[in-house]
Amino acid sequence: MSKRTHRTIAGFVALAAALAPAVLFAQPASAFNGGKHGDPVHFFKYKLLATTLIKRSNLIVEPQPGIFRGAIDLKTGELVGDVALPSTTFTQTEAGVGTVTTTSETINTKLTHGHVNLKTFQVTATSTFNIHIISMYPAGTPPLPPPFPPVNLVGDSCMTTSPITVTMSGKANLAGTSTFTGVFTIPGFWNCQGMTDAINQQIPGPGNTFTATVSPS
């Protein structure tokens, strides 16, 4: 497989990885139960713009905006929330390679835990999740209704071999724009049929950075 093909695949998987840290606050606010022991709770809703640098491939990815909803216990500083992000499809064309399209999603594996310093509004929170590459197919063969299935190059079970853990931090501005950043490691992928080696040569590794800018929606 050519280096150009590897770069194309890397771009698609990088887009999935860009969305992954966005599930940092993916615990529904309804699970907050009004704070502990009747503590007052601050609820909020933000528009989220994310940028991820995939270090191994030196790729910068900026997915479409999402919505970040959450709640803060105003006595303890405990934070929970969720991000409304659909599965994401991305298409790219390179000379000599053609066009390939992928659809990906993130899947949480445990609850998100976070804390806000109620004096400084410094936020720290950790999330754990997997990246699932739902499909990857040549653009000339888009998904068709049965009995004509899409040409899915990665099969139905292409996913990270182990969960990704991301710890994000930044200072919250409850009335304006806030920025959160973190560094994370992407594990290998498996069950991606003939694309497994190509994906694992371009994406997994440490030192990936994530920046999320949120503002009231």
C-alpha positions in Angstrom: 0.0 0.0 0.0 1.4 3.4 -1.0 2.4 6.1 1.5 -0.3 8.4 0.0 -2.9 5.8 0.8 -1.6 5.5 4.4 -1.9 9.3 4.7 -5.5 9.2 3.5 -6.4 6.5 6.0 -4.6 8.4 8.7 -6.7 11.5 8.1 -10.0 9.6 8.5 -8.9 7.9 11.7 -7.6 11.2 13.0 -11.0 12.7 12.6 -12.5 9.9 14.8 -9.7 10.6 17.4 -10.5 14.3 17.3 -14.0 13.6 18.4 -12.9 11.2 21.1 -11.8 13.7 23.7 -15.1 15.5 23.2 -16.8 12.8 25.2 -14.9 14.1 28.2 -18.2 15.2 29.8 -20.4 12.4 28.3 -22.2 11.5 31.5 -25.8 12.7 31.2 -26.6 15.6 33.5 -29.7 13.8 34.6 -27.5 11.4 36.5 -26.4 14.3 38.8 -29.5 13.9 40.9 -29.7 17.5 41.9 -26.3 17.5 43.6 -25.3 15.6 46.8 -27.6 16.0 49.8 -29.6 18.7 48.1 -26.6 20.9 47.2 -27.4 23.7 44.7 -26.5 22.9 41.1 -25.5 25.1 38.2 -26.7 23.8 34.8 -25.1 25.0 31.5 -25.2 24.5 27.8 -22.3 25.3 25.5 -21.3 25.1 21.8 -18.1 23.1 21.5 -15.4 23.6 18.8 -12.6 20.9 18.9 -9.1 20.7 17.4 -6.9 17.7 17.6 -3.3 17.2 16.6 -2.4 13.5 15.8 1.3 13.5 16.6 2.4 10.4 14.7 0.9 11.7 11.4 1.3 15.4 12.2 -2.4 15.9 11.3 -4.6 18.7 12.6 -8.3 17.9 12.6 -11.2 20.2 13.3 -14.6 18.3 13.4 -18.0 19.9 13.2 -19.3 21.7 16.3 -21.1 19.8 19.1 -23.2 20.7 22.1 -21.8 20.4 25.6 -24.4 20.2 28.4 -23.5 19.8 32.0 -24.0 20.5 35.7 -21.8 21.6 38.6 -22.5 20.9 42.3 -21.9 24.4 43.7 -20.9 23.0 47.1 -18.5 20.2 46.2 -17.4 21.3 42.7 -18.4 17.9 41.2 -19.0 18.2 37.5 -20.9 15.9 35.1 -22.3 16.5 31.6 -22.7 15.3 28.1 -21.7 16.2 24.5 -24.2 15.7 21.7 -22.1 14.5 18.7 -23.4 12.3 15.9 -21.3 9.7 14.1 -19.0 11.6 11.7 -18.3 11.1 8.0 -15.3 12.5 6.3 -14.2 12.3 2.6 -10.8 13.2 1.1 -9.3 12.9 -2.3 -5.5 12.6 -3.1 -3.8 12.5 -6.5 -3.0 9.0 -7.5 -5.1 7.5 -4.8 -8.8 8.4 -5.3 -11.4 9.3 -2.7 -12.2 7.3 0.4 -14.9 8.0 3.0 -15.1 6.8 6.6 -17.8 7.0 9.3 -16.7 6.9 13.0 -18.0 7.2 16.5 -16.9 7.2 20.1 -18.2 4.8 22.7 -17.8 5.5 26.5 -16.7 2.7 28.7 -17.2 4.2 32.2 -18.5 7.3 33.9 -16.7 10.6 33.5 -15.4 12.2 36.7 -14.7 15.9 37.0 -14.1 18.7 39.4 -14.3 22.5 39.4 -12.4 24.6 41.8 -15.2 27.0 42.9 -12.7 29.8 43.8 -10.6 29.8 40.6 -13.0 27.9 38.2 -10.2 25.6 37.1 -11.6 22.4 35.7 -10.1 18.9 35.6 -12.0 15.9 34.3 -11.2 12.4 33.0 -13.1 10.3 30.5 -12.6 6.8 29.1 -13.8 5.6 25.8 -13.2 3.6 22.6 -13.1 4.8 19.0 -15.2 2.7 16.6 -14.6 3.1 12.9 -18.0 2.2 11.6 -17.1 2.0 7.9 -14.5 3.0 5.2 -15.3 2.7 1.6 -14.2 4.0 -1.8 -16.3 7.1 -2.7 -17.3 5.5 -6.0 -19.3 2.8 -4.1 -21.4 4.7 -1.5 -23.7 2.8 0.8 -26.7 1.2 -1.0 -29.9 -0.4 0.3 -30.0 -4.2 0.5 -29.2 -6.4 -1.3 -26.4 -4.1 -2.4 -24.3 -3.5 0.8 -21.5 -0.9 0.8 -17.9 -1.9 0.2 -16.8 -1.6 3.8 -13.0 -1.9 3.9 -12.8 -2.2 7.8 -15.8 -4.5 8.5 -18.2 -4.1 11.3 -15.9 -4.2 14.4 -12.9 -1.9 13.8 -12.1 -0.5 17.2 -9.3 0.5 19.5 -7.8 -2.5 21.3 -8.2 -0.8 24.7 -10.0 2.2 26.0 -8.5 5.7 25.7 -8.2 7.8 28.9 -8.1 11.6 28.5 -7.7 14.1 31.3 -8.7 17.6 30.3 -8.0 20.9 32.1 -8.7 24.6 31.8 -10.4 27.6 33.3 -14.2 27.7 33.0 -15.9 31.0 32.1 -19.5 30.4 32.9 -20.6 33.5 31.0 -18.3 33.4 28.0 -15.7 31.3 26.1 -13.6 28.7 27.8 -10.7 26.5 26.5 -9.8 23.0 27.8 -6.7 21.1 26.7 -5.2 17.7 27.2 -2.6 15.2 26.0 -3.6 11.6 25.3 -2.4 8.2 23.9 -4.2 6.4 21.1 -3.9 2.6 21.4 -3.8 0.3 18.4 -6.8 -0.8 16.3 -8.0 -4.3 15.7 -10.7 -6.2 13.7 -10.3 -3.7 10.8 -9.9 -6.5 8.2 -7.3 -5.6 5.5 -6.9 -2.0 6.8 -5.7 -2.9 10.3 -2.0 -2.7 9.5 -2.3 0.6 7.5 -4.3 2.2 10.3 -1.9 1.0 13.0 1.1 2.4 11.1 -0.3 5.9 11.0 -2.4 6.6 14.1 -1.6 4.9 17.5 0.9 6.5 19.8 1.4 9.1 22.7 1.6 12.8 22.6 -1.6 13.6 20.8 -3.1 17.0 21.9 -6.7 18.1 22.1 -8.1 21.6 22.5 -11.8 22.4 23.0 -13.3 25.9 22.9 -16.7 26.1 24.4 -19.1 29.1 24.5 -22.8 29.6 25.5 -25.1 28.4 22.8 
